[in-house]
Amino acid sequence: MKYPVINSASYILVNTPDMVVHNGTTQTMEKLSNPDSEYIKKVPSHIRKYDEVLNYIPNQVYIGNLTPSDLKNKKLPWCNIDSKSKERFGKFGEIMPQDEFIGLLKISDSFNLVLLENSFSSNIMKKLSKHPLLGKNIAETKDGVDIELINKEINENGAEALYDNNKVIGCVKKAHDVDVNLTSHIMFENLVVKASGFLAFKHLINNTDKEVEDIDYVIECSEEACGDMNQRGGGNFAKSIAELSGANNATGSDTRGFCAAPTHALIQAAALVKSGVYKNVVIVAGGATAKLGMNGKDHVKKGLPILEDVLGGFAVLISENDGINPIIRTDLIGRHTVGTGSSPQAVITSLITLPLDKANMKITDIDKYSVEMQNPDITKPAGAGDVPTSNYKMIGALGVKRGDIERKELLNFVTNHGMPGWAPTQGHIPSGVPYLGFAIDDLTIGNLNRAMIVGKGSLFLGRMTNLFDGVSVVVERNKGSIEEEKSISKNEIKSMIAEAMKDFGNHLIND
Protein backbone atom coordinates (compact mmCIF):
# COMPACT_ATOMS: atom_id res chain seq x y z
CA MET A 1 0.00 0.00 0.00
CA LYS A 2 1.44 3.38 -1.03
CA TYR A 3 1.13 5.53 2.07
CA PRO A 4 1.66 9.31 1.78
CA VAL A 5 4.37 11.01 3.81
CA ILE A 6 4.79 14.11 5.96
CA ASN A 7 7.30 15.99 3.85
CA SER A 8 7.83 19.10 5.99
CA ALA A 9 6.21 21.40 8.55
CA SER A 10 6.39 25.01 9.68
CA TYR A 11 5.28 26.86 12.80
CA ILE A 12 5.04 30.61 13.35
CA LEU A 13 4.06 32.93 16.20
CA VAL A 14 3.23 36.62 16.08
CA ASN A 15 3.65 38.75 19.20
CA THR A 16 0.62 41.08 19.35
CA PRO A 17 0.61 43.12 22.59
CA ASP A 18 -1.75 45.85 21.35
CA MET A 19 -4.10 43.31 19.80
CA VAL A 20 -4.39 41.61 23.19
CA VAL A 21 -5.75 44.87 24.61
CA HIS A 22 -7.90 46.00 21.70
CA ASN A 23 -8.96 42.79 19.93
CA GLY A 24 -8.94 39.87 22.37
CA THR A 25 -12.52 38.88 23.20
CA THR A 26 -11.98 38.77 26.98
CA GLN A 27 -10.69 42.35 27.00
CA THR A 28 -13.16 43.82 24.50
CA MET A 29 -16.16 42.25 26.26
CA GLU A 30 -14.90 43.49 29.62
CA LYS A 31 -14.65 47.05 28.26
CA LEU A 32 -18.23 46.87 27.00
CA SER A 33 -19.74 45.33 30.11
CA ASN A 34 -17.62 47.11 32.70
CA PRO A 35 -15.88 50.23 31.35
CA ASP A 36 -14.32 51.01 34.75
CA SER A 37 -12.98 47.47 35.17
CA GLU A 38 -10.01 47.08 37.50
CA TYR A 39 -8.83 44.27 35.27
CA ILE A 40 -8.65 46.51 32.21
CA LYS A 41 -6.68 49.06 34.23
CA LYS A 42 -4.15 46.38 35.19
CA VAL A 43 -3.73 44.84 31.73
CA PRO A 44 -1.02 47.22 30.40
CA SER A 45 1.31 46.38 33.29
CA HIS A 46 0.95 42.65 32.54
CA ILE A 47 1.86 42.84 28.84
CA ARG A 48 5.22 41.29 27.96
CA LYS A 49 7.85 42.94 25.80
CA TYR A 50 8.93 41.28 22.55
CA ASP A 51 12.26 40.17 24.04
CA GLU A 52 10.39 38.42 26.85
CA VAL A 53 8.19 36.64 24.30
CA LEU A 54 11.32 35.46 22.48
CA ASN A 55 12.81 34.27 25.78
CA TYR A 56 9.74 32.16 26.66
CA ILE A 57 10.67 28.46 26.53
CA PRO A 58 7.39 27.12 25.01
CA ASN A 59 7.65 29.69 22.22
CA GLN A 60 11.18 28.56 21.38
CA VAL A 61 9.96 24.94 21.37
CA TYR A 62 7.12 25.88 19.03
CA ILE A 63 9.47 27.29 16.37
CA GLY A 64 11.97 24.45 16.78
CA ASN A 65 14.95 26.00 18.55
CA LEU A 66 14.24 23.76 21.55
CA THR A 67 12.47 20.41 21.82
CA PRO A 68 9.59 19.24 24.03
CA SER A 69 12.12 17.37 26.19
CA ASP A 70 13.64 20.74 27.14
CA LEU A 71 10.44 21.42 29.09
CA LYS A 72 10.70 18.26 31.18
CA ASN A 73 11.32 18.78 34.88
CA LYS A 74 11.03 22.57 34.48
CA LYS A 75 9.02 24.01 37.34
CA LEU A 76 6.04 26.21 36.52
CA PRO A 77 5.66 29.06 35.85
CA TRP A 78 7.90 28.78 32.81
CA CYS A 79 7.60 32.52 32.19
CA ASN A 80 10.11 33.03 35.03
CA ILE A 81 12.79 30.86 33.38
CA ASP A 82 15.54 32.05 31.07
CA SER A 83 15.26 29.90 27.94
CA LYS A 84 18.84 30.70 26.87
CA SER A 85 17.46 30.65 23.33
CA LYS A 86 16.11 34.07 22.40
CA GLU A 87 16.17 33.78 18.64
CA ARG A 88 13.48 35.18 16.37
CA PHE A 89 13.98 32.48 13.73
CA GLY A 90 13.95 28.75 14.37
CA LYS A 91 14.12 25.46 12.53
CA PHE A 92 10.39 25.54 11.78
CA GLY A 93 9.60 29.25 11.48
CA GLU A 94 9.74 32.48 13.43
CA ILE A 95 8.27 34.75 16.10
CA MET A 96 7.31 37.93 14.26
CA PRO A 97 6.94 41.29 16.08
CA GLN A 98 3.64 43.15 15.91
CA ASP A 99 4.73 46.09 13.75
CA GLU A 100 5.93 43.82 10.94
CA PHE A 101 2.76 41.77 11.16
CA ILE A 102 0.66 44.91 10.69
CA GLY A 103 2.67 45.49 7.53
CA LEU A 104 1.91 41.90 6.55
CA LEU A 105 -1.81 42.65 6.96
CA LYS A 106 -1.39 45.34 4.32
CA ILE A 107 0.46 42.97 2.02
CA SER A 108 -2.37 40.45 2.46
CA ASP A 109 -5.07 43.00 1.63
CA SER A 110 -6.60 42.56 -1.85
CA PHE A 111 -9.34 45.22 -1.57
CA ASN A 112 -7.51 48.24 -0.11
CA LEU A 113 -9.24 47.79 3.26
CA VAL A 114 -6.05 48.28 5.31
CA LEU A 115 -4.87 51.86 5.66
CA LEU A 116 -1.50 52.57 7.27
CA GLU A 117 -0.16 55.96 8.31
CA ASN A 118 2.49 57.34 5.94
CA SER A 119 5.59 57.19 8.14
CA PHE A 120 4.62 53.86 9.75
CA SER A 121 3.95 52.32 6.35
CA SER A 122 7.25 53.55 4.91
CA ASN A 123 9.29 52.31 7.87
CA ILE A 124 7.60 48.94 8.15
CA MET A 125 7.84 48.16 4.46
CA LYS A 126 11.56 48.88 4.63
CA LYS A 127 11.84 46.42 7.52
CA LEU A 128 9.83 43.76 5.71
CA SER A 129 11.88 44.22 2.55
CA LYS A 130 14.82 42.78 4.52
CA HIS A 131 12.85 39.75 5.68
CA PRO A 132 14.48 36.63 4.18
CA LEU A 133 11.18 35.29 2.83
CA LEU A 134 8.97 38.33 2.26
CA GLY A 135 11.11 40.86 0.39
CA LYS A 136 9.61 40.28 -3.06
CA ASN A 137 6.05 40.81 -1.76
CA ILE A 138 6.76 44.42 -0.77
CA ALA A 139 6.94 45.92 -4.28
CA GLU A 140 3.20 45.47 -4.84
CA THR A 141 2.23 47.29 -1.62
CA LYS A 142 0.62 50.71 -1.95
CA ASP A 143 1.84 53.79 -0.08
CA GLY A 144 0.47 54.94 3.27
CA VAL A 145 -2.10 57.68 3.94
CA ASP A 146 -2.42 60.69 6.23
CA ILE A 147 -3.43 59.99 9.81
CA GLU A 148 -6.40 62.35 9.41
CA LEU A 149 -7.96 59.99 6.86
CA ILE A 150 -7.42 57.04 9.19
CA ASN A 151 -9.06 58.84 12.12
CA LYS A 152 -11.99 59.81 9.92
CA GLU A 153 -12.53 56.19 8.87
CA ILE A 154 -12.44 55.10 12.53
CA ASN A 155 -14.64 57.87 13.94
CA GLU A 156 -17.15 58.27 11.12
CA ASN A 157 -17.22 55.03 9.14
CA GLY A 158 -16.72 52.35 11.79
CA ALA A 159 -13.23 51.22 10.78
CA GLU A 160 -11.29 48.94 13.14
CA ALA A 161 -8.29 50.78 14.58
CA LEU A 162 -4.80 49.29 14.33
CA TYR A 163 -2.45 50.08 17.22
CA ASP A 164 1.28 49.83 17.73
CA ASN A 165 2.82 50.93 21.05
CA ASN A 166 -0.73 51.90 22.05
CA LYS A 167 -0.85 54.47 19.24
CA VAL A 168 -3.21 54.41 16.26
CA ILE A 169 -1.12 53.79 13.15
CA GLY A 170 -3.77 52.47 10.79
CA CYS A 171 -7.18 50.91 10.40
CA VAL A 172 -9.16 48.21 8.63
CA LYS A 173 -12.21 49.50 6.78
CA LYS A 174 -15.51 47.69 6.53
CA ALA A 175 -16.04 45.92 3.20
CA HIS A 176 -19.77 46.62 2.84
CA ASP A 177 -22.21 49.25 4.09
CA VAL A 178 -24.80 46.88 5.59
CA ASP A 179 -23.43 43.31 5.47
CA VAL A 180 -22.76 42.22 9.06
CA ASN A 181 -20.36 39.56 7.79
CA LEU A 182 -18.13 42.19 6.15
CA THR A 183 -17.77 44.59 9.07
CA SER A 184 -14.37 46.09 9.82
CA HIS A 185 -14.00 43.85 12.88
CA ILE A 186 -14.63 40.67 10.90
CA MET A 187 -12.46 41.82 8.00
CA PHE A 188 -9.67 42.47 10.50
CA GLU A 189 -10.02 38.95 11.96
CA ASN A 190 -10.09 37.41 8.48
CA LEU A 191 -7.01 39.31 7.31
CA VAL A 192 -5.16 38.17 10.44
CA VAL A 193 -5.92 34.54 9.51
CA LYS A 194 -4.77 35.12 5.93
CA ALA A 195 -1.59 36.99 6.88
CA SER A 196 -0.47 34.54 9.59
CA GLY A 197 -1.36 31.55 7.38
CA PHE A 198 0.64 33.14 4.56
CA LEU A 199 3.67 33.52 6.84
CA ALA A 200 3.45 29.85 7.84
CA PHE A 201 3.08 28.85 4.17
CA LYS A 202 6.21 30.80 3.19
CA HIS A 203 8.24 29.07 5.90
CA LEU A 204 6.86 25.69 4.84
CA ILE A 205 8.09 26.13 1.28
CA ASN A 206 11.44 27.30 2.66
CA ASN A 207 11.65 24.10 4.74
CA THR A 208 10.96 21.63 1.91
CA ASP A 209 12.71 20.34 -1.19
CA LYS A 210 9.55 21.05 -3.19
CA GLU A 211 8.94 24.21 -5.20
CA VAL A 212 5.88 26.34 -4.55
CA GLU A 213 4.69 25.47 -8.08
CA ASP A 214 4.58 21.79 -7.05
CA ILE A 215 1.70 22.38 -4.62
CA ASP A 216 -1.56 20.99 -6.04
CA TYR A 217 -4.05 21.59 -3.24
CA VAL A 218 -4.34 23.64 -0.04
CA ILE A 219 -6.61 22.97 2.94
CA GLU A 220 -7.03 25.81 5.46
CA CYS A 221 -8.18 24.59 8.87
CA SER A 222 -8.34 27.49 11.33
CA GLU A 223 -11.41 28.45 13.36
CA GLU A 224 -12.50 31.55 11.45
CA ALA A 225 -14.82 31.55 8.43
CA CYS A 226 -15.00 34.16 5.68
CA GLY A 227 -18.04 34.92 3.55
CA ASP A 228 -20.83 37.45 3.09
CA MET A 229 -24.48 37.75 4.11
CA ASN A 230 -25.59 35.19 1.52
CA GLN A 231 -22.94 32.56 2.37
CA ARG A 232 -21.59 33.31 5.83
CA GLY A 233 -18.85 30.69 5.85
CA GLY A 234 -18.34 30.23 2.14
CA GLY A 235 -14.53 30.66 2.23
CA ASN A 236 -11.91 30.50 0.81
CA PHE A 237 -8.90 31.22 3.04
CA ALA A 238 -6.98 28.36 1.42
CA LYS A 239 -6.99 29.74 -2.07
CA SER A 240 -6.30 33.30 -0.93
CA ILE A 241 -3.22 32.11 1.00
CA ALA A 242 -2.09 30.02 -1.99
CA GLU A 243 -2.47 33.04 -4.28
CA LEU A 244 -0.46 35.31 -2.02
CA SER A 245 2.21 32.61 -1.62
CA GLY A 246 2.66 32.16 -5.37
CA ALA A 247 1.23 28.63 -5.46
CA ASN A 248 -0.17 29.24 -8.93
CA ASN A 249 -0.82 25.58 -9.70
CA ALA A 250 -2.86 24.96 -6.55
CA THR A 251 -6.53 25.03 -5.81
CA GLY A 252 -8.02 24.51 -2.35
CA SER A 253 -10.80 24.77 0.20
CA ASP A 254 -11.41 25.34 3.92
CA THR A 255 -12.13 22.67 6.53
CA ARG A 256 -13.82 23.58 9.81
CA GLY A 257 -14.16 21.43 12.92
CA PHE A 258 -13.25 23.64 15.88
CA CYS A 259 -10.09 22.32 17.57
CA ALA A 260 -10.20 19.01 15.70
CA ALA A 261 -10.04 20.60 12.24
CA PRO A 262 -6.23 20.30 11.74
CA THR A 263 -6.30 16.53 12.27
CA HIS A 264 -9.36 16.22 10.03
CA ALA A 265 -7.39 18.19 7.43
CA LEU A 266 -4.31 15.99 7.89
CA ILE A 267 -6.38 12.86 7.19
CA GLN A 268 -8.09 14.50 4.22
CA ALA A 269 -4.75 15.57 2.75
CA ALA A 270 -3.33 12.07 3.22
CA ALA A 271 -6.38 10.53 1.52
CA LEU A 272 -6.11 12.90 -1.45
CA VAL A 273 -2.44 12.04 -1.95
CA LYS A 274 -2.88 8.31 -1.42
CA SER A 275 -5.74 8.20 -3.95
CA GLY A 276 -3.58 9.92 -6.55
CA VAL A 277 -5.91 12.90 -6.93
CA TYR A 278 -3.10 15.27 -5.90
CA LYS A 279 0.62 14.75 -5.35
CA ASN A 280 1.39 17.57 -2.90
CA VAL A 281 -1.22 18.89 -0.46
CA VAL A 282 -0.62 21.62 2.12
CA ILE A 283 -2.68 22.02 5.27
CA VAL A 284 -2.36 25.49 6.77
CA ALA A 285 -3.95 27.52 9.54
CA GLY A 286 -3.66 31.11 10.65
CA GLY A 287 -4.21 32.57 14.11
CA ALA A 288 -7.25 33.87 16.01
CA THR A 289 -7.23 37.36 17.55
CA ALA A 290 -10.37 36.55 19.55
CA LYS A 291 -8.37 34.16 21.75
CA LEU A 292 -5.65 36.68 22.64
CA GLY A 293 -5.66 37.14 26.41
CA MET A 294 -8.50 34.63 26.72
CA ASN A 295 -7.43 33.64 30.23
CA GLY A 296 -5.99 37.05 31.02
CA LYS A 297 -8.14 37.67 34.08
CA ASP A 298 -6.76 34.58 35.81
CA HIS A 299 -3.19 35.40 34.81
CA VAL A 300 -3.44 38.95 36.15
CA LYS A 301 -5.14 37.74 39.32
CA LYS A 302 -2.19 35.43 40.00
CA GLY A 303 0.43 38.08 39.27
CA LEU A 304 1.49 36.54 35.96
CA PRO A 305 1.97 38.27 32.63
CA ILE A 306 -0.82 37.76 30.09
CA LEU A 307 0.67 34.68 28.44
CA GLU A 308 -1.76 34.50 25.53
CA ASP A 309 0.00 37.31 23.68
CA VAL A 310 0.83 35.50 20.45
CA LEU A 311 -1.06 34.45 17.36
CA GLY A 312 -0.21 30.94 16.19
CA GLY A 313 0.07 29.47 12.73
CA PHE A 314 1.33 26.31 11.08
CA ALA A 315 1.58 24.53 7.73
CA VAL A 316 2.30 20.90 6.82
CA LEU A 317 3.10 19.39 3.42
CA ILE A 318 1.76 15.92 2.63
CA SER A 319 3.35 14.28 -0.42
CA GLU A 320 3.69 10.99 -2.24
CA ASN A 321 5.83 8.34 -0.61
CA ASP A 322 9.51 9.19 -1.05
CA GLY A 323 10.88 6.23 0.87
CA ILE A 324 12.34 8.54 3.54
CA ASN A 325 9.83 10.70 5.42
CA PRO A 326 7.31 9.33 7.95
CA ILE A 327 4.26 7.65 6.44
CA ILE A 328 0.66 8.40 7.38
CA ARG A 329 -1.20 5.15 8.04
CA THR A 330 -4.47 5.95 6.33
CA ASP A 331 -5.72 2.50 7.37
CA LEU A 332 -5.30 3.31 11.08
CA ILE A 333 -7.76 6.12 11.72
CA GLY A 334 -9.58 6.74 14.99
CA ARG A 335 -13.03 8.35 14.87
CA HIS A 336 -15.41 9.78 17.41
CA THR A 337 -18.63 8.80 15.69
CA VAL A 338 -22.12 10.17 16.31
CA GLY A 339 -22.90 7.12 18.42
CA THR A 340 -19.67 7.06 20.43
CA GLY A 341 -20.90 9.03 23.43
CA SER A 342 -19.16 11.74 25.42
CA SER A 343 -17.72 9.89 28.41
CA PRO A 344 -13.92 10.17 28.66
CA GLN A 345 -13.53 6.40 28.36
CA ALA A 346 -15.70 6.25 25.24
CA VAL A 347 -13.78 9.10 23.64
CA ILE A 348 -10.34 7.61 24.36
CA THR A 349 -11.46 4.17 23.22
CA SER A 350 -12.74 5.47 19.88
CA LEU A 351 -9.68 7.62 19.21
CA ILE A 352 -6.89 5.46 20.63
CA THR A 353 -7.66 1.78 20.97
CA LEU A 354 -9.94 1.12 18.01
CA PRO A 355 -7.33 2.06 15.39
CA LEU A 356 -4.65 0.13 17.31
CA ASP A 357 -6.86 -2.96 17.42
CA LYS A 358 -7.02 -2.92 13.61
CA ALA A 359 -3.26 -3.50 13.55
CA ASN A 360 -3.13 -5.77 16.63
CA MET A 361 -1.06 -3.14 18.44
CA LYS A 362 -0.82 -2.40 22.13
CA ILE A 363 -1.07 1.10 23.55
CA THR A 364 2.65 0.89 24.24
CA ASP A 365 3.38 0.27 20.54
CA ILE A 366 2.88 3.99 19.98
CA ASP A 367 6.09 5.74 21.03
CA LYS A 368 4.60 9.24 21.30
CA TYR A 369 1.02 10.48 21.54
CA SER A 370 0.41 14.05 20.45
CA VAL A 371 -2.92 15.06 21.96
CA GLU A 372 -4.14 18.49 23.06
CA MET A 373 -0.70 20.02 23.48
CA GLN A 374 -1.91 23.03 25.49
CA ASN A 375 0.75 24.93 27.41
CA PRO A 376 0.05 24.25 31.15
CA ASP A 377 1.71 27.56 32.03
CA ILE A 378 -1.43 29.11 30.50
CA THR A 379 -4.12 26.61 31.45
CA LYS A 380 -3.26 25.72 35.06
CA PRO A 381 -3.65 29.27 36.46
CA ALA A 382 -7.03 29.39 34.68
CA GLY A 383 -8.22 26.24 36.47
CA ALA A 384 -8.10 23.96 33.41
CA GLY A 385 -5.18 21.90 34.73
CA ASP A 386 -2.41 20.30 32.71
CA VAL A 387 -4.38 19.20 29.64
CA PRO A 388 -1.75 16.98 27.94
CA THR A 389 -0.91 15.16 31.17
CA SER A 390 -4.61 14.51 31.85
CA ASN A 391 -4.95 12.98 28.39
CA TYR A 392 -1.90 10.77 28.87
CA LYS A 393 -3.20 9.53 32.21
CA MET A 394 -6.50 8.55 30.57
CA ILE A 395 -4.67 6.74 27.76
CA GLY A 396 -2.46 4.98 30.30
CA ALA A 397 -5.43 4.01 32.45
CA LEU A 398 -7.07 2.43 29.42
CA GLY A 399 -3.80 0.59 28.79
CA VAL A 400 -3.95 -0.80 32.33
CA LYS A 401 -7.54 -1.88 31.83
CA ARG A 402 -6.60 -3.65 28.57
CA GLY A 403 -3.60 -5.33 30.15
CA ASP A 404 -1.13 -3.50 27.92
CA ILE A 405 0.70 -2.04 30.93
CA GLU A 406 0.78 -2.75 34.65
CA ARG A 407 -0.78 -0.28 37.03
CA LYS A 408 2.57 0.48 38.64
CA GLU A 409 3.89 1.56 35.20
CA LEU A 410 1.22 4.23 34.68
CA LEU A 411 3.41 7.20 35.62
CA ASN A 412 6.27 5.86 33.51
CA PHE A 413 3.86 5.59 30.58
CA VAL A 414 2.92 9.26 30.93
CA THR A 415 6.60 10.24 31.00
CA ASN A 416 7.78 7.98 28.20
CA HIS A 417 4.87 8.18 25.76
CA GLY A 418 3.71 11.73 26.48
CA MET A 419 5.16 15.22 26.20
CA PRO A 420 4.77 18.50 28.10
CA GLY A 421 2.44 20.92 26.32
CA TRP A 422 4.00 23.91 24.55
CA ALA A 423 1.39 25.24 22.10
CA PRO A 424 -0.42 28.58 22.53
CA THR A 425 -4.14 28.41 23.33
CA GLN A 426 -5.25 29.43 19.85
CA GLY A 427 -8.00 26.78 19.79
CA HIS A 428 -7.10 24.68 16.75
CA ILE A 429 -3.33 25.17 17.01
CA PRO A 430 -2.60 22.82 19.98
CA SER A 431 -4.72 19.92 18.74
CA GLY A 432 -2.27 17.18 17.77
CA VAL A 433 -0.38 18.93 14.97
CA PRO A 434 2.33 20.86 16.93
CA TYR A 435 4.37 17.64 17.16
CA LEU A 436 4.48 16.92 13.41
CA GLY A 437 7.63 18.99 12.86
CA PHE A 438 9.47 17.07 15.58
CA ALA A 439 7.94 13.78 14.39
CA ILE A 440 9.73 14.10 11.03
CA ASP A 441 13.09 13.92 12.80
CA ASP A 442 12.01 11.47 15.51
CA LEU A 443 10.77 9.00 12.88
CA THR A 444 13.70 9.37 10.48
CA ILE A 445 17.02 10.20 12.14
CA GLY A 446 15.64 9.61 15.65
CA ASN A 447 14.93 6.32 17.42
CA LEU A 448 11.11 6.33 17.41
CA ASN A 449 8.94 4.18 15.16
CA ARG A 450 5.36 5.32 15.67
CA ALA A 451 3.38 8.33 16.81
CA MET A 452 -0.32 9.03 17.02
CA ILE A 453 -1.79 12.45 16.23
CA VAL A 454 -5.04 13.11 18.08
CA GLY A 455 -7.38 16.04 17.43
CA LYS A 456 -10.39 16.75 19.62
CA GLY A 457 -13.05 19.44 19.31
CA SER A 458 -16.09 20.90 21.08
CA LEU A 459 -18.85 21.00 18.49
CA PHE A 460 -21.41 22.14 21.06
CA LEU A 461 -19.85 25.62 20.97
CA GLY A 462 -21.75 26.25 17.71
CA ARG A 463 -25.09 25.50 19.40
CA MET A 464 -26.05 23.05 16.68
CA THR A 465 -25.32 19.83 18.54
CA ASN A 466 -24.19 18.64 21.96
CA LEU A 467 -21.77 16.22 20.33
CA PHE A 468 -18.07 16.04 21.01
CA ASP A 469 -15.66 15.48 18.10
CA GLY A 470 -12.32 13.82 17.50
CA VAL A 471 -10.15 11.97 14.99
CA SER A 472 -6.72 10.38 15.17
CA VAL A 473 -4.14 8.90 12.82
CA VAL A 474 -0.98 6.83 13.21
CA VAL A 475 2.30 8.09 11.73
CA GLU A 476 5.17 5.61 11.23
CA ARG A 477 8.82 5.42 10.31
CA ASN A 478 9.23 4.86 6.59
CA LYS A 479 10.63 1.42 5.76
CA GLY A 480 12.94 2.94 3.18
CA SER A 481 11.21 1.62 0.11
CA ILE A 482 7.97 2.57 -1.57
CA GLU A 483 5.63 -0.34 -1.19
CA GLU A 484 3.85 -1.43 -4.35
CA GLU A 485 0.33 -2.77 -4.62
CA LYS A 486 0.24 -6.54 -4.84
CA SER A 487 0.06 -7.65 -8.47
CA ILE A 488 0.92 -10.64 -10.67
CA SER A 489 4.24 -10.23 -12.51
CA LYS A 490 4.70 -10.93 -16.24
CA ASN A 491 6.78 -14.01 -15.48
CA GLU A 492 4.04 -15.33 -13.19
CA ILE A 493 1.49 -14.80 -15.96
CA LYS A 494 3.72 -16.63 -18.49
CA SER A 495 4.15 -19.50 -16.05
CA MET A 496 0.40 -19.74 -15.50
CA ILE A 497 -0.25 -19.78 -19.26
CA ALA A 498 2.39 -22.46 -19.82
CA GLU A 499 0.91 -24.57 -17.03
CA ALA A 500 -2.57 -24.16 -18.47
CA MET A 501 -1.39 -25.12 -21.98
CA LYS A 502 0.33 -28.21 -20.59
CA ASP A 503 -2.86 -29.26 -18.77
CA PHE A 504 -4.85 -28.64 -21.94
CA GLY A 505 -2.42 -30.80 -24.00
CA ASN A 506 -2.63 -33.64 -21.47
CA HIS A 507 -6.39 -33.39 -21.61
CA LEU A 508 -6.35 -33.86 -25.44
CA ILE A 509 -4.00 -36.87 -25.20
CA ASN A 510 -6.17 -38.52 -22.55
CA ASP A 511 -9.23 -38.01 -24.74
Secondary structure by P-SEA (a helix, b strand, c coil): ccccccccbbbbbbbbccccccccaaaaaaaaaccccccccccccccccaaaaaacaaaaaaaccccccccccccccccccccccccccccccccccaaaaaaaaaaacccccccccaaaaaaaaaaaaaccccccccccbbbbbcaaaaaaaaaccbbbbbbccccccbbbbbcccccccccaaaaaaaaaaaaaaaaaaaaaaaacccccccccbbbbbccbbbbcccccccccaaaaaaaaaccccccccccccccaaaaaaaaaaaaaaaaccccbbbbbbbbbccccccaaaaaaaacccccccbbbbbbbbbbccccccccccccccccccccccccaaaaaaacccaaaaaaccccccccccccccccccccccccccaaaaaaaaaaaaaaaaaccccccaaaaaaaaccccccccccccccccccaaaaaaaaaaaccccbbbbbbbbccccccccccccbbbbbbbcccccccccccccaaaaaaaaaaaaaaaaaaaaac
